[in-house]
C-alpha cells in the first residue's frame, strides 16, 4: 500500500525538496569526515577523455578508516527538512579493500556479509542517531570492487533532530579495511506523485499508482518494498519497440 491520502510534504520557505545533492567533479573539495584517521580525497574517473580535466566527473574516496564506524560525512542545511515524513537516500558507491584484490570486501557476493553494507547516521546530534541502511540483501548482487547504485528510505526526522543548524550525515559500517568510494549522493523528499490526493479518488486507489514504476523517485522503489528480507526489489529499465523506455519492478529471489 502507498502513503495515506493527505497533504503533500512541503519544505519550509526558502528551502528545496532536496537536502543533499552531490555529484563530484575534478577540482571539488573532498567531503568532511567522521573519524581522525580517515583520509578523504577526490579522484577523476578513469574514463577516456575525462581523466584529469577540471570539472570532469570524479568520485570521493574515504580510506585509512581504521574502524567500522568512521567514514565520509555530508552536510544538509539547517531548518530545511520536513519533520516526520519520508526522505529517500540514494547514491552510487564502490567498496574495495585497502590491500587491493586479495581480500574481497564483505558487502559483496564474494564477501558474503550483509551486516557490513553501508549505514547512515547523524554526527552532530545527541547519541549519533541511526537513520537507515542500504538494503542488506543487495550484497548478493554487488561484485567486489565494482560500482553499484543504492537507495533506501531513512528514518523520519523529528523536529528535535532537524533543529536550526546544519545536519551532518555520515556513511559508515563496512569493515575497517574497506575503502568507501562515493560517485554521487542525494537525499530528497519523494515526488509529489507518490502521495495520493486527499479526495475520494485518492482514497479509492489502495495500490496507489497501480504499482507503476514510472512514478519518478529516481531508482527508489518507494513506497513499495519486499516482504522478505532475503529478496531484493529494484527498478529495471528496458527499451521498447518504439524507442521509449519502460520502467518496471523486479524482485530477485535469494535461495
PyMOL commands that set and color helices and strands:
alter all, ss='L'
color gray80, all
select helices_A, chain A and resi 114-116+136-141+159-162+192-194+200-204+208-211
alter helices_A, ss='H'
color red, helices_A
select strands_A, chain A and resi 18-23+32-34+39-44+58-63+71-76+87-97+119-122+130-133+148-153+167-172+178-189+231-239+245-253
alter strands_A, ss='S'
color yellow, strands_A
deselect
rebuild
show_as cartoon
